[in-house]
């Protein structure tokens, strides 16, 4: 499994807030499947950070595409990088 860090920028808060319950439920399901380690918005609610654990970039693409935020086009991905952790 590989870890990926994805940083989001919220781009349309009015529409995003309507989709947020479905987005959060989707994140909970990914966490239960072991595909999402951590996720949460910045304190100022301008974006979010998500840490995925998936097989490869193709699976990451699939996971992001299935997120309710994606078809609504209410976020922009500003960072997407594979991440190597050293602790723990």
N, C-alpha and C positions, 0 to 999 in steps of 0.2 A: 504494500500500500504506500501511496505517496501523499504527502501533505501539501496543500495549496492554501495560500493566503489570498483572499479576495477583499479588496476595499471598494465600497460602494459610495457614490455621491448621490444623494436624493435630488431629483430634478423636477418633480411635479408633486408637491406635497398634498395638494387637494385630492388628486386622483390616487396617489400612493396610500393615503390614509384609508381610503375606501377598500383597498386591496390588502391592507396590512393584516387583518385577521387570517385570511387565507395563506398569506406569506408565512406568518408565524406558525400556523399549523403545519405547513409544509416543512419548515425548519425543524419542528419537533419530530416529525416522522423521519427526517434524515438523521437526526440525532439518535433516535431509537434503532435505526438501521446501522449505526456506526459510521455513517458517511459525513457527519458534521460534528466536529469536536466542540467548537465554541462559536457563538455569534452574538452580536449585540450592536446597538446604535451608539454613536458618539453622544456624549452628554448634551451637546448643543443641537442634537437631532439633525445634523446636516448630512449624515451618511452612516455607514456601518462597517464593521470588520467581521469577516467570517473565515473560519479555519476548517477546511474540508479535509477528509482522509478518504481518498478514492484510489482506484487502481491506476488511472492514468489521466492524461488531459482529455481524452475522448469521453471518459465517464464524467469528468468535471463539466465538460460542455453540455452533456445530457442533463446533469443535475441543475445547472444554471438555466438551461432552456425550459425546464419543467417548473421553475420557480414562478409563482403567480405574478411577481413583479416584472418578469421579462417580457411577456406579451403586451403588458400594459405600458411598457417603455417609460417607467417612472424612476429608474435609476441608471446611473452610468458607472461602468466598471473603470475605476481609475488606477487600480493595481491588481495584478493577477500574476502570482509568482509561486513556483514550487519552493517549498521551505524545508530545510533540514534542521531539525531540532537537536540540541545537544543536552538539554536538561528538561525534564527527565528523559 
